[in-house]
Amino acid sequence: MEEKNSNLVVIFTALIGITLMVGELTGGVTASSVSDLSGKEPIYFSHFGNGGGLRSEILLVNPSDSDTILVCVEFYDDGGQTLSIDITVSGTDDATPSIQTDSSQCASSNEFPIAPLGSLTLSTDGTGEKAAVGSAIVSSDESLGGVIRFSIEGMGIAGVGASESLDSFIIPVTRKKNGLNTGIALLNVEQTPVSVTLSLNNQNGEQVPGGSVSIVDLSPLGHQARFISELFPEAETEEFLGTLTGTVAGGKVAATALELGVQPGEFTTLPVTPSDLFGKETVILGDGSYVCRPAGVGPFPVVLYNHGGLGNAIGGDLEGTCEALATAGYLARSEKRRETVPLDGHLEDVVGGLSELLSHPDADSSRVTLLGFSRGGLLTLQAAVENPNQIHSIVLMAPAPGGNDDMQTTLENIALLKASALIMVAENDLPPAQATDHVQLSEEVSSTLRIASKTVTMILYPPFSTDGHDLFDEVREPYWSHILAFLETESGL
């Protein structure tokens, strides 16, 4: 039995990265929960596999007692590319007995009817020496429910309900010396890349040493599956009981998790709970500023965002940036400054906003970053020069020169700067769309910092739309994942 169990662990890892499909090793059948009715939104199965002896079945039900519904089933690999899989369909008179799916679009080849109060089962054959793994997405013109069922010959059967799309979540996790481990599978449900920050916490909700990892630029419709021991190789998890929390920037993911061992019956599907229930909040202040607290237990690294624009015209996204930072695990504030075109008093607004943010009971004053767009980029650099011992890193997005040679004066005092800097600008952020050549100015700022032996990185993005300055008007790729990666490096989140 010991040799058999050892082989099973190897099979689990080799076939699927994370074993989301094994029931009792004696061959018994585990209970399969049916997903909640989804309305007209797709339902997501974060993990799917076929081959190497692994078989998968998707079971779908039509809750309507009067209407036949149409469902579209699409399969994707880890990179979000379509998977071609042989499936057998049962439960509809119109279905071909065996079909090779092509998920590039929902053509008639992978669209199926389900009769009122009826069901549909799509089964793979388990053929092929190596398992093909990924995810499945089912869409419909009406409500439906579903579950995915996995089986490996000689190991058993397990069912997992459809996954909810979330921007933050919490999962109970366990790992023991006897082989018990917890795994998680993630599916990016968006058509654009997302970044996922995962935190491993003890039973008191405190992040453990080595318990932070970011999955940057998870491909559109992409998939990743890992055990906690693989996700957090630097953390001590040999005997561990706690939680895993996840926050998503740029959209949402669907997640599935289980606890799995090597002895018969050591299989449990784990709850994936939206973590908004655990402390994430956004507060709008009287001056129009936003303060956003992440989910979980503080203290948190601190980030202050400084917008661009002139007068009452705001450049950038105050609310969206604040919430995206909190989703990534940062205590954030988007500072709404006074509505004057001259910059007199604006730096005082920035420094005052930072002071208020640092007074928050969950603020970690040893990890402070300022982000700034356009005029906010200038103000960010000014604040970091004037407060070198308080600000540890800065991000300048297409910084502006200001009036009265503000930027030049700031650069003349750059020797005072202690913060690491990330400078970002699009290739077409220049006249005639803009009065200022922001590319040239960004290069000048970067060069000045390098000459002064400061730590600086500059990213020049391809042209964006008709005006490169608009790239930073909202939280989006390609720049947002670079900010998250910089923040992770600088703050150690």
C-alpha positions as CSV (number, residue, x, y, z in Angstrom):
1,M,0.0,0.0,0.0
2,E,2.9,2.4,0.8
3,E,4.3,2.0,-2.7
4,K,0.9,2.5,-4.3
5,N,0.3,5.7,-2.3
6,S,3.7,7.0,-3.3
7,N,3.0,6.4,-6.9
8,L,-0.3,8.2,-6.6
9,V,1.3,11.4,-5.5
10,V,3.6,11.2,-8.5
11,I,0.6,10.6,-10.8
12,F,-1.3,13.5,-9.3
13,T,1.5,15.9,-9.8
14,A,2.4,14.7,-13.3
15,L,-1.1,14.6,-14.6
16,I,-2.7,17.7,-13.3
17,G,-0.3,19.8,-11.2
18,I,-3.1,20.0,-8.7
19,T,-5.3,17.0,-8.1
20,L,-8.8,18.3,-8.4
21,M,-10.3,15.1,-9.5
22,V,-9.4,12.2,-7.2
23,G,-12.0,10.8,-4.8
24,E,-11.4,8.0,-2.3
25,L,-8.5,5.9,-3.4
26,T,-10.6,2.8,-2.9
27,G,-12.7,3.7,-6.0
28,G,-15.6,5.1,-4.1
29,V,-17.7,8.0,-5.4
30,T,-17.6,11.4,-3.6
31,A,-20.7,13.6,-3.4
32,S,-20.9,16.1,-6.2
33,S,-22.4,19.5,-5.5
34,V,-24.3,21.2,-8.3
35,S,-23.4,24.9,-9.0
36,D,-25.9,27.7,-8.2
37,L,-28.0,28.8,-11.0
38,S,-25.9,31.2,-13.1
39,G,-28.4,33.4,-14.9
40,K,-27.1,34.3,-18.3
41,E,-23.5,34.5,-17.0
42,P,-21.1,31.7,-18.0
43,I,-20.3,29.1,-15.4
44,Y,-16.6,28.3,-14.9
45,F,-14.8,25.0,-14.2
46,S,-11.3,26.1,-13.0
47,H,-9.8,22.7,-13.7
48,F,-10.3,20.2,-16.5
49,G,-8.2,17.3,-17.7
50,N,-8.0,14.3,-20.0
51,G,-5.5,11.7,-20.9
52,G,-3.0,9.5,-19.0
53,G,-5.9,7.6,-17.6
54,L,-7.7,10.7,-16.5
55,R,-11.3,11.2,-17.5
56,S,-13.5,14.2,-17.0
57,E,-17.3,14.6,-17.3
58,I,-19.2,17.9,-17.3
59,L,-22.8,17.4,-16.1
60,L,-25.2,20.3,-16.9
61,V,-28.9,20.7,-16.0
62,N,-31.7,22.9,-17.3
63,P,-33.9,24.2,-14.4
64,S,-36.6,25.5,-16.7
65,D,-39.8,23.4,-16.9
66,S,-40.8,24.9,-20.2
67,D,-37.9,26.1,-22.3
68,T,-35.1,24.2,-24.1
69,I,-31.8,26.0,-23.6
70,L,-28.6,26.1,-25.7
71,V,-25.2,25.7,-24.0
72,C,-21.8,26.4,-25.4
73,V,-18.9,24.5,-24.0
74,E,-15.3,25.8,-24.5
75,F,-12.0,24.3,-23.3
76,Y,-8.8,26.2,-22.7
77,D,-5.2,25.3,-21.9
78,D,-2.9,26.9,-19.3
79,G,-2.1,29.7,-21.7
80,G,-5.7,30.5,-22.5
81,Q,-5.5,28.8,-26.0
82,T,-8.3,26.6,-27.2
83,L,-8.0,22.8,-26.5
84,S,-9.1,20.3,-29.0
85,I,-10.6,17.3,-27.1
86,D,-12.5,14.3,-28.1
87,I,-15.8,14.2,-26.1
88,T,-18.9,12.0,-26.1
89,V,-22.2,13.7,-25.5
90,S,-25.3,12.2,-24.0
91,G,-28.6,13.7,-22.9
92,T,-29.7,15.4,-26.1
93,D,-31.3,13.9,-29.2
94,D,-29.5,16.4,-31.4
95,A,-26.0,15.6,-30.2
96,T,-23.5,13.7,-32.2
97,P,-22.3,10.6,-30.3
98,S,-18.6,11.7,-30.4
99,I,-17.3,15.2,-31.3
100,Q,-13.9,16.8,-31.5
101,T,-14.4,20.3,-30.0
102,D,-12.9,23.4,-31.3
103,S,-13.4,26.3,-28.9
104,S,-12.2,29.1,-31.1
105,Q,-15.8,30.1,-31.3
106,C,-19.1,28.6,-30.3
107,A,-20.0,27.1,-33.6
108,S,-22.6,24.3,-34.0
109,S,-19.9,21.7,-33.3
110,N,-19.8,22.6,-29.6
111,E,-23.3,24.1,-28.9
112,F,-25.9,21.7,-27.5
113,P,-29.6,21.9,-26.5
114,I,-30.9,20.7,-23.1
115,A,-34.6,19.9,-22.8
116,P,-36.8,21.4,-20.0
117,L,-35.7,19.8,-16.7
118,G,-33.2,17.8,-18.7
119,S,-29.5,17.2,-18.4
120,L,-26.5,16.9,-20.6
121,T,-23.2,15.0,-20.0
122,L,-20.0,15.6,-21.9
123,S,-17.4,12.9,-21.3
124,T,-13.8,12.5,-22.3
125,D,-12.2,9.1,-23.0
126,G,-9.0,9.4,-21.0
127,T,-6.8,8.4,-23.9
128,G,-3.4,9.7,-24.6
129,E,-0.1,9.1,-22.7
130,K,0.0,12.6,-21.2
131,A,-2.8,14.5,-19.6
132,A,-4.1,17.6,-21.3
133,V,-5.2,20.0,-18.6
134,G,-6.8,23.4,-18.4
135,S,-10.3,24.8,-17.8
136,A,-13.8,24.8,-19.2
137,I,-16.3,27.6,-19.6
138,V,-20.0,26.9,-20.2
139,S,-22.3,29.7,-21.5
140,S,-26.0,29.6,-22.2
141,D,-28.9,31.8,-23.3
142,E,-30.6,31.0,-20.0
143,S,-30.0,29.8,-16.5
144,L,-28.2,26.4,-16.0
145,G,-26.4,24.5,-13.3
146,G,-23.4,22.2,-13.5
147,V,-20.7,20.1,-11.9
148,I,-17.5,18.5,-13.2
149,R,-16.6,15.0,-12.3
150,F,-13.1,13.5,-12.5
151,S,-12.0,9.9,-12.5
152,I,-8.7,8.0,-12.6
153,E,-8.8,4.3,-13.0
154,G,-8.1,2.6,-9.7
155,M,-8.3,5.8,-7.7
156,G,-11.9,6.9,-7.7
157,I,-14.2,9.7,-8.7
158,A,-14.7,13.2,-7.4
159,G,-17.1,16.0,-8.3
160,V,-16.5,19.7,-8.0
161,G,-19.1,22.4,-8.5
162,A,-18.7,25.3,-10.9
163,S,-16.4,28.1,-9.6
164,E,-17.6,31.7,-8.9
165,S,-15.7,34.6,-10.5
166,L,-14.1,36.7,-7.7
167,D,-11.7,39.6,-7.2
168,S,-10.7,38.4,-3.8
169,F,-11.1,35.1,-1.9
170,I,-10.1,33.1,1.2
171,I,-9.5,29.3,1.4
172,P,-8.7,27.2,4.5
173,V,-5.4,25.3,3.9
174,T,-3.6,22.4,5.5
175,R,-0.4,20.5,4.9
176,K,1.0,17.6,7.0
177,K,4.1,15.4,7.0
178,N,1.9,12.4,6.2
179,G,1.3,13.8,2.7
180,L,-1.9,15.8,3.3
181,N,-1.7,19.0,1.1
182,T,-3.9,21.7,-0.2
183,G,-4.0,22.8,-3.9
184,I,-5.7,25.6,-5.8
185,A,-6.6,26.1,-9.4
186,L,-7.1,29.5,-10.9
187,L,-8.8,30.5,-14.2
188,N,-8.6,34.1,-15.5
189,V,-12.2,34.7,-16.7
190,E,-11.3,38.0,-18.4
191,Q,-10.3,38.7,-22.0
192,T,-7.2,40.7,-20.7
193,P,-4.4,39.6,-18.4
194,V,-4.9,39.8,-14.7
195,S,-2.5,39.6,-11.8
196,V,-3.2,37.6,-8.6
197,T,-1.5,38.2,-5.3
198,L,-1.7,35.2,-2.9
199,S,-1.0,35.3,0.8
200,L,-0.4,32.3,3.1
201,N,-1.6,33.1,6.7
202,N,-1.4,31.4,10.0
203,Q,-4.5,30.7,12.1
204,N,-4.4,34.2,13.5
205,G,-4.7,35.6,10.0
206,E,-1.1,36.8,10.0
207,Q,1.0,36.3,6.8
208,V,3.8,33.8,7.5
209,P,7.4,34.4,6.4
210,G,7.8,33.5,2.7
211,G,4.0,33.5,2.4
212,S,3.5,36.0,-0.4
213,V,3.5,35.3,-4.2
214,S,2.2,37.2,-7.2
215,I,1.1,35.6,-10.4
216,V,1.7,38.4,-12.8
217,D,0.0,38.6,-16.2
218,L,-2.1,35.5,-16.0
219,S,-3.1,35.1,-19.7
220,P,-6.7,35.9,-20.8
221,L,-8.6,32.7,-20.1
222,G,-5.4,31.3,-18.7
223,H,-5.1,28.6,-16.0
224,Q,-2.7,27.7,-13.2
225,A,-2.8,24.9,-10.7
226,R,-0.4,24.3,-7.8
227,F,-0.1,22.9,-4.3
228,I,0.6,25.4,-1.5
229,S,4.0,23.8,-1.1
230,E,4.7,24.7,-4.7
231,L,3.3,28.2,-4.5
232,F,5.2,29.1,-1.3
233,P,8.5,27.2,-1.5
234,E,10.2,29.6,1.0
235,A,7.4,29.2,3.6
236,E,7.5,26.6,6.3
237,T,4.5,24.4,5.4
238,E,5.6,20.9,6.4
239,E,3.1,21.1,9.3
240,F,0.7,23.9,8.5
241,L,-2.8,25.0,9.3
242,G,-4.2,28.4,8.2
243,T,-5.6,30.2,5.3
244,L,-4.7,31.3,1.8
245,T,-6.1,34.7,0.6
246,G,-6.1,35.9,-3.0
247,T,-6.6,39.3,-4.5
248,V,-6.9,40.1,-8.2
249,A,-5.9,43.2,-10.1
250,G,-7.3,43.8,-13.5
251,G,-10.5,41.7,-13.3
252,K,-11.6,38.4,-11.7
253,V,-10.6,34.8,-11.5
254,A,-12.5,31.6,-10.8
255,A,-10.9,29.3,-8.2
256,T,-11.2,25.7,-7.0
257,A,-9.4,24.2,-4.1
258,L,-9.1,20.8,-2.3
259,E,-7.3,19.0,0.5
260,L,-5.7,15.8,-0.6
261,G,-3.7,13.0,1.0
262,V,-2.3,9.7,0.0
263,Q,-4.5,7.5,2.2
264,P,-8.0,6.2,1.2
265,G,-10.6,8.8,1.9
266,E,-8.2,11.7,2.3
267,F,-10.1,14.0,-0.1
268,T,-12.0,17.1,0.7
269,T,-13.3,19.9,-1.6
270,L,-12.6,23.2,0.1
271,P,-14.8,26.3,0.2
272,V,-13.6,29.3,-1.8
273,T,-15.2,32.3,-0.1
274,P,-15.3,35.9,-1.3
275,S,-13.0,37.7,1.1
276,D,-14.9,41.0,0.9
277,L,-16.6,39.5,4.0
278,F,-13.3,39.8,5.8
279,G,-12.5,43.5,6.0
280,K,-12.0,45.0,2.5
281,E,-13.6,48.5,2.4
282,T,-13.6,51.7,0.5
283,V,-14.3,55.1,2.2
284,I,-15.0,58.3,0.3
285,L,-13.7,61.3,2.3
286,G,-15.4,64.7,2.4
287,D,-12.8,66.3,0.0
288,G,-13.4,63.6,-2.7
289,S,-10.3,61.5,-1.7
290,Y,-10.6,57.7,-1.4
291,V,-9.2,55.4,1.3
292,C,-9.2,51.7,0.5
293,R,-8.4,49.0,3.0
294,P,-7.5,45.5,1.8
295,A,-9.0,42.3,3.1
296,G,-7.3,40.5,5.9
297,V,-5.3,41.5,9.0
298,G,-2.9,44.5,8.9
299,P,-0.6,46.2,9.0
300,F,-0.4,46.7,5.3
301,P,2.1,48.5,3.0
302,V,1.0,52.0,2.2
303,V,0.5,53.5,-1.2
304,L,-0.7,57.1,-2.0
305,Y,-1.9,57.9,-5.5
306,N,-1.7,61.4,-6.9
307,H,-3.8,62.2,-9.9
308,G,-3.1,64.4,-12.9
309,G,-5.3,67.0,-14.7
310,L,-5.9,70.7,-14.4
311,G,-8.4,72.5,-12.1
312,N,-11.5,70.4,-11.7
313,A,-10.5,68.0,-14.5
314,I,-9.2,64.9,-13.0
315,G,-6.5,62.9,-14.9
316,G,-6.5,59.3,-13.8
317,D,-8.9,57.1,-11.9
318,L,-9.2,58.0,-8.2
319,E,-11.6,55.2,-7.2
320,G,-10.4,52.5,-9.5
321,T,-6.7,52.9,-8.6
322,C,-7.5,53.0,-4.9
323,E,-9.6,49.8,-5.1
324,A,-7.1,48.0,-7.4
325,L,-4.3,48.7,-4.9
326,A,-6.4,47.4,-2.0
327,T,-7.3,44.3,-4.0
328,A,-3.6,43.7,-4.4
329,G,-3.1,44.0,-0.6
330,Y,-2.1,47.6,-0.1
331,L,-3.6,50.2,2.2
332,A,-4.3,52.9,-0.3
333,R,-5.4,56.5,-0.6
334,S,-6.2,58.4,-3.8
335,E,-5.7,62.1,-2.9
336,K,-8.2,64.6,-4.4
337,R,-6.3,67.8,-4.4
338,R,-7.5,71.4,-4.5
339,E,-9.1,72.4,-7.8
340,T,-6.7,75.1,-8.8
341,V,-4.6,75.3,-12.0
342,P,-1.5,76.8,-10.3
343,L,0.3,74.2,-8.2
344,D,0.5,76.4,-5.2
345,G,-0.6,74.3,-2.2
346,H,-0.8,71.0,-4.1
347,L,2.3,69.6,-2.5
348,E,0.9,70.4,0.9
349,D,-2.2,68.4,-0.1
350,V,-0.1,65.4,-1.1
351,V,2.0,65.5,2.1
352,G,-1.1,66.0,4.3
353,G,-2.9,63.1,2.6
354,L,0.1,60.9,3.2
355,S,0.2,61.9,6.9
356,E,-3.4,61.0,7.3
357,L,-2.9,57.7,5.5
358,L,0.0,56.8,7.8
359,S,-2.1,57.5,10.8
360,H,-4.5,54.7,9.8
361,P,-4.2,51.9,12.4
362,D,-3.4,49.3,9.7
363,A,-0.7,51.4,8.1
364,D,2.9,50.0,7.9
365,S,5.0,53.1,7.9
366,S,8.1,51.1,7.0
367,R,6.8,50.4,3.5
368,V,5.5,53.6,1.8
369,T,5.1,54.1,-1.9
370,L,3.8,57.1,-3.9
371,L,2.3,56.8,-7.3
372,G,1.7,59.9,-9.5
373,F,0.3,60.5,-13.0
374,S,1.2,63.7,-15.0
375,R,1.2,66.6,-12.5
376,G,0.7,64.0,-9.8
377,G,4.0,62.5,-11.0
378,L,5.8,65.8,-10.5
379,L,4.2,66.1,-7.0
380,T,5.2,62.5,-6.2
381,L,8.8,63.2,-7.0
382,Q,8.7,66.5,-5.1
383,A,7.3,64.8,-2.0
384,A,9.9,62.1,-2.2
385,V,12.7,64.6,-2.4
386,E,11.4,66.7,0.5
387,N,10.6,63.6,2.7
388,P,13.4,61.2,1.8
389,N,13.2,59.2,5.1
390,Q,9.4,58.7,4.9
391,I,8.9,57.6,1.2
392,H,10.7,54.4,0.2
393,S,9.6,54.0,-3.5
394,I,7.9,56.1,-6.2
395,V,6.1,55.5,-9.5
396,L,6.0,58.3,-12.0
397,M,3.5,57.8,-14.9
398,A,4.1,60.3,-17.7
399,P,5.3,63.1,-15.3
400,A,4.6,66.7,-16.2
401,P,7.0,69.6,-15.9
402,G,4.6,71.9,-13.9
403,G,5.0,75.7,-14.0
404,N,7.9,77.9,-13.0
405,D,10.5,75.3,-13.8
406,D,9.1,73.0,-11.0
407,M,10.6,69.9,-12.4
408,Q,14.0,71.4,-13.1
409,T,14.1,72.8,-9.6
410,T,13.2,69.3,-8.2
411,L,15.9,67.6,-10.3
412,E,18.5,70.0,-9.0
413,N,17.8,68.7,-5.5
414,I,17.7,65.0,-6.6
415,A,20.6,64.1,-4.4
416,L,18.2,64.2,-1.5
417,L,16.1,61.3,-3.0
418,K,16.4,57.9,-1.3
419,A,13.4,56.2,-2.9
420,S,13.6,53.7,-5.7
421,A,11.8,54.9,-8.8
422,L,9.8,53.5,-11.7
423,I,9.1,55.8,-14.6
424,M,6.5,54.9,-17.2
425,V,5.4,56.6,-20.5
426,A,3.9,55.7,-23.8
427,E,5.8,56.4,-27.1
428,N,3.2,58.8,-28.4
429,D,2.8,60.9,-25.3
430,L,4.0,64.0,-27.0
431,P,2.9,66.9,-29.2
432,P,0.6,67.6,-31.0
433,A,-1.7,65.5,-28.8
434,Q,0.0,66.9,-25.7
435,A,1.6,70.3,-25.1
436,T,4.5,68.6,-23.4
437,D,6.8,66.0,-24.8
438,H,6.4,63.6,-21.9
439,V,8.7,61.0,-23.4
440,Q,11.6,63.4,-23.5
441,L,10.8,64.7,-20.0
442,S,10.6,61.1,-18.7
443,E,14.0,60.3,-20.2
444,E,15.5,63.4,-18.7
445,V,14.2,62.5,-15.3
446,S,15.5,58.9,-15.6
447,S,18.9,60.1,-16.8
448,T,19.2,62.6,-14.0
449,L,18.4,59.9,-11.4
450,R,20.9,57.5,-13.0
451,I,23.7,60.1,-13.1
452,A,22.9,60.8,-9.4
453,S,23.4,57.0,-8.8
454,K,19.7,56.5,-7.8
455,T,17.8,53.3,-8.4
456,V,15.6,53.9,-11.4
457,T,13.8,51.8,-14.0
458,M,12.1,53.3,-17.1
459,I,9.5,51.6,-19.2
460,L,8.6,53.0,-22.6
461,Y,5.3,51.5,-23.8
462,P,4.2,51.2,-27.5
463,P,1.9,54.0,-28.8
464,F,-1.5,54.0,-27.1
465,S,-4.6,55.1,-29.0
466,T,-4.2,58.6,-30.5
467,D,-2.8,60.1,-27.3
468,G,-0.3,58.2,-25.2
469,H,-1.2,60.2,-22.1
470,D,-4.5,58.5,-22.0
471,L,-2.8,55.1,-21.2
472,F,-2.9,56.0,-17.5
473,D,-6.4,57.4,-17.4
474,E,-7.6,54.1,-15.9
475,V,-6.2,50.9,-14.3
476,R,-5.3,48.7,-17.3
477,E,-2.6,46.6,-18.9
478,P,0.1,46.7,-19.9
479,Y,1.3,49.1,-17.2
480,W,-0.7,47.9,-14.1
481,S,1.1,44.5,-13.8
482,H,4.4,46.3,-13.9
483,I,3.4,48.6,-11.0
484,L,2.3,45.5,-9.0
485,A,5.6,43.8,-9.7
486,F,7.5,46.9,-8.6
487,L,5.4,47.3,-5.5
488,E,6.0,43.6,-4.6
489,T,9.7,44.0,-4.9
490,E,9.9,47.3,-3.0
491,S,7.4,46.4,-0.2
492,G,8.1,42.7,0.1
493,L,4.3,41.9,0.0
